[in-house]
């Protein structure tokens, strides 16, 4: 079984994130890392491999991004993935989810016969949650998304998905596209052995030309969506302190909550 797990290099949420002049995210001068939500996708891919140890299962990590995005693949390899693939090309900069899904789909086709494509719930920078569905459409595969629990047996995949009012159980037959949530299981930390072993694992780099993609079909010019304006987050202000010296604290608190429409 071949599993391709999608890993994205995103700006560190704890760093001072910035944007380029064209309103795209600065992914070069801002510290980045493997998207936390994609770590759960790596974890579930590795768990499937471990639970089916009697089968030959290869986990392949795939990313699209600038040169620094290699770090996301390296992290997946350190966690236990077997092979890495990185699509890097200046023309990709500014691509939205639609254009990115095109690059991912062509990369997956080039990787070869794939039984399972696994992604996170969303990326921690854009948070759109649409790439798995777009990939399924481009690859002509069924999809089971937002899995909190993943079970596999043979060519069958069954997931549990938590909704607002109920938990759904959905099944599918391989090959398919799967996305998992942060409730699917704690992602492992790379061990020292894993970090050292990752240095010897193959990591292949491709350009758009290697995938047969016309540069005009990706990038900001080909994207269906764009960021028009950016507004900086307001600076933190001091909170309001309510003193309950005369027994009126509860009333003041209720009035405050009502003014903010919390009650």
N, C-alpha and C positions, 0 to 999 in steps of 0.2 A: 504494500500500500504506500502510495506517495501522498504526503500531506504538505500543502503549502500554507504557511502561516504568514499573515501580513503584519509587518512591523513598521511603525512610522516614527521618524525622528521629529520631535516637537520641541518648541522652546520650553525651557524649564519654567514652570508656573511660579516658582519662588524667586525667579530673577526679574530684573527690570526689562520686560519685553518691549520691543520697539517695532516700528514699521518702516518700510522703504518709502521713497518719494512717490511711488506709484500705488501706495496703500496696500502693498503686499507685506506679509510678515517677514521681518528680518530673521533669516534662519542661519546667517553666517556669523554675525557679530554678537548674537545673543546665545548664551550657553544652552545646549540642547541635550536631550536624552531620549531613550525609548519611551514612547507613550505608555503611561501606567496601565491604561485599559488594554493595550496590546499585550502586556505581560500576561494577562489572564488567558489570552488566546494562545500564547506560547505554552503556558502551563497546561491547558487542556489538551493541546497537541501532544505534549510529552506524556501526559497521563494515558492517553489512548495508546501510545507506543508501549508504555510500561505494562499496561493491563493486557496487552496482546503480544507479550514477549515471545511467544512461539511463532510469530509471523515476522516477515521482513518488512519493517515499516521505516520509512525515511522521512524525517521532518526537515523541510526546506524553508528557510526564512527569506522573505522577499520584501524589499523596500524600494521606494521611489523618492529621490531627493538629492540635494547637493552632496558634495564630497563628504561633508561631516555626517551625513546620514548613515555612513558605514558603521558608525558607533551603535546604531540601533540593531543592525544585523549582528555585530560582534556580541552585543549583550544576549541576543537570542542564542547564539552559538555557545556562549558561556553557560547559559542555563541548560543546554543539552541538545539544541537543534543540530542536525548533522551537516547541512550545507547552507550556504548563503548566496543571495543574488541581490545585486544593487543596480538599479537603473538610474544613471546620472547623465544629464544633458542640460546645457544652459537653456535650451529652448523650452524645457519643462517649467521653468520658473513662472509663477503666476497662474498655473493650471488650477481650475476648480475641480469639484468632485467628478464631474462628467469627464473631463479630459484626463484626470488621474485614473479613473476606472478603465479608460481605454488603454493607457500604458500598462496598468496592472494585468489586464486581460491578455494583452499580447505577450507580456512576459511569462504569464502562466502557460500560455500555449507553447512558448519556446522551451520552457522547462521540461515539457513532455507530458505524457499521460498523468493526469492528477486525479486522485480519488476523492480528496477532501480539501477544500479551501477554508481556512479558519481565520477569522478576524475578530477584533474587539468590538464592543458595543458602539464606540465612536472614538474619534481622535480627541485628545484633550485640548487641541488648539481650535479646530473648527467646530467640533461637536455636532456634525450633521447627521451621522448614523445612516447614511444612504449608500455608501460605497459597496457594502456586501450585496445589497439588492441590485445595484447597477452591474456589478460583476456577474451575478447570477444571470442577468438578462444577456449580457455580452457573451457569456460562455455557453448559454443555452442550458443552464443547470437549474434544478430546483434549489430552494433555499429554506433553511430553518434558522430563525434569527432570535436574538436576545435570550439565549439559553442560560438559565441559572443552574441547570443540571444537564449533563451530557452522558448518554449511555450508548455504547456501540456493541453490535454482535453481528458477525458476518458482514454483509453489505447493508445492514440496517442501522440507522441512527435514530435515537429517540431523545427528545429534549423535554424539559419542563420549563415553561416560561411564566413568570409571575406578572399578572396584569393588575389593574387597579382593584378589581373586584373578585378575581378568581385566578387559579393557576391552570394553565393549559398544558396538555401533553400532546406533542406533535412528533410524528415520525416521518422519515424519509429514507430513500434508497440511494446509496452511493452510485455515481459521484454526485456531490452536492456542495453548496456553499453554506457555511455555518458561522454564526457570530455568537459570542458569549458575553455575559455581563460580569461585573465585578463581584457578583454573588456566586460565581461558579467554583471558586476555590482559591485560596491564598497562593499567590505566585511565589515560586521558590527563589531563593537567593543563589547566585552563582557560587559554587564552592571553589576553593583554590585549585582543586584537581580540574574542575570544569573550565576555569579561566586559562589554565595552562594548556589543556587539550584543545581549546578553541583556536589557539594560535596555529594549529596544524590542520584545521578544517578548511575545506575549499570555500572560497568566496569569489564569485565571478561578477565582473562588472560589465554592464551593457550600455550602449548608447541607443538613441532612437533609431539610428540606421541599422543597428544589429537586430532590432525588432521589426524593421520594415515599416516604421511609422513616419509619415510626413510631418516635419516640424511644424507646418502650418496648421495641423490638426490639434495641437496642444498649446499650452502657454496662455497668457492673458488674452491674446487676440482671439483665440478659439473658444474661450470659456463662455458658458451660458450665464454665469453670474459674476458680479464684481463688487468690490467694496467702494462705495461712493465717498463716504466721509468717515472720519475716525474721531472719537471724542475721548479724551483722557479720563480715567476714573477720577471722580472727585476726591479731594484730599479728606482724610479722616478728620472728623470734628469731635470735640469733647461731648460726651454723653450728658444727658440731663439727669441730675440727681434729685430724687424726691425724698425729703426728710419727713419721717412720721413722728414729729414731736408732739403734735396735738391730736393724733388719732385720725388725721385726714389723709394719711398716706395711701390707703386702699382706694379712696375716691379719686385721688390724683392719678394713681396708676391706671385705674379704669378709664378715666377721661383721656389719658395719653394713648392707651390702646385703641380706644374708640376713634380718636382723631386720625390714627394711622390705618383705620378700618381693619384692625386685627380682630375686633369683636363687634 
